[in-house]
Amino acid sequence: MAALDRSFFEALDQADPLSSFRARFDLPGDRVFLNGNSLGAPPKSTWNRLARLVGQDWRDDMNSGWWKHGWLDLPRTVGDRIGRLVGAGPGQVVVGESTSVNLFKLLCGALRSSTRRTVLTDSGNFPSDLYIADGIAAHVHPDARVRRVPAPDLLDALDDDVAVVMLSHADYRTAEILPMKEINERAHAAGALVLWDLSHSAGVLPLALDADGADLAVGCGYKYLNGGPGAPGYMYVASRLLPGFEQPITGWLGHADPFAFEAEYRPDPGVGRLTTGCPPLLSLVALDEGVALAGEADPGMVRAKSTALTGWLIELTTGRLGPLSVEVPTPADPARRGGHVALRHPAAERLARGLAAHGIAVEFRSPELLRLAPSPLFNRYVDVWDAVAVLERLLTSEHRSLTYGVAGG
Ligand SMILES: *Cc1c(COP(=O)(O)O)cnc(C)c1O
């Protein structure tokens, strides 16, 4: 086997069938971003699209742009594009507000459609998702009950009061993936719906919402979809559930005929009923560019590169950093592992700052986790090598300071 050195990883980059995607992003040459799962990178085409929207379509056409340039349809057209990435047929995905607000809408809708009152969720779910569920129980459905149980106990906790199971498909800390199809089937057998949060999955993992029997899903636009800071998120409601599905923020653009200005609300027959008011056009066109770019890549190749990158991260980390007290809570089994790798170390926060000082951006998650997320469309294999090399230097001095009381770097 070839020696594991930087040139080995350069050779992997040369053989990478997705390598040409990197040039489609506007990246500063002197830094490595391993945090595209928190905020993705700007596609170069986003600039042109924003310039055209502001300097041409908006300027020249003002209000008629809503019709002339399809602005009003964009939440649905971008939604269908996202649908192709997540295995959803047309007419089931729409772009809305932030993921948190979208989750609010779909969770209320799920409770509305059932006489059962329990929301069952993973106690380790993303905090915003837990807050939203608790907020609904406090303010909207005072008879609802949010039950948090650890992920491994979820299926055993299904009982005849569970209206909806609310889960993140890939864990935001460890990247562990939950078995979507199996959970959907078990929940359905128990008479419950499942609401998935795809924020750490879409764009990096192959998803098959329709084929896996999904009911409801939300996801984030600014992570692996590279939609830009504050890009809106999206909602999925399976077409079999859409006709009776009601969400509580019933604004005019969710109406069947907004421009009839009727006095009473009548929901759009399709996925439009999930929307509320004017879409955030500037963010939405940026999201469209990110999603379109992601849609050009073969999902199998994206997944293969992602598991290779995270696999190398784990292998280099356990091989070289293991003796320096770094633990890897991310599953070693690629089938159970999402797009990032978490490392646990008591000095995680200091290490994240040290990496940043060397031009390597990772995320720190309190108290002891570092998240390293290689984005298959713009990261390289050498990025993984370089990050681990810097981490090894930092850890060696941390280790020395912990062991001998010498001030560490
Ligand atoms: C990033 C993320 C969100 C983002 O929520 P916003 O309301 O769009 O800021 C929601 N849920 C999960 C699981 C996330 O990872």
The ligand as an ORCA input file, in Angstrom:
! r2SCAN-3c Opt
* xyz 0 1
  C     -29.532     23.764     10.989
  C     -30.727     23.090     11.513
  C     -31.924     23.760     11.593
  C     -31.956     25.201     11.147
  O     -33.018     25.885     11.574
  P     -33.351     27.361     11.058
  O     -34.605     27.609     11.744
  O     -33.445     27.316      9.572
  O     -32.235     28.241     11.510
  C     -33.033     23.067     12.055
  N     -32.952     21.774     12.404
  C     -31.784     21.086     12.323
  C     -31.721     19.652     12.688
  C     -30.635     21.744     11.898
  O     -29.487     21.090     11.828
*
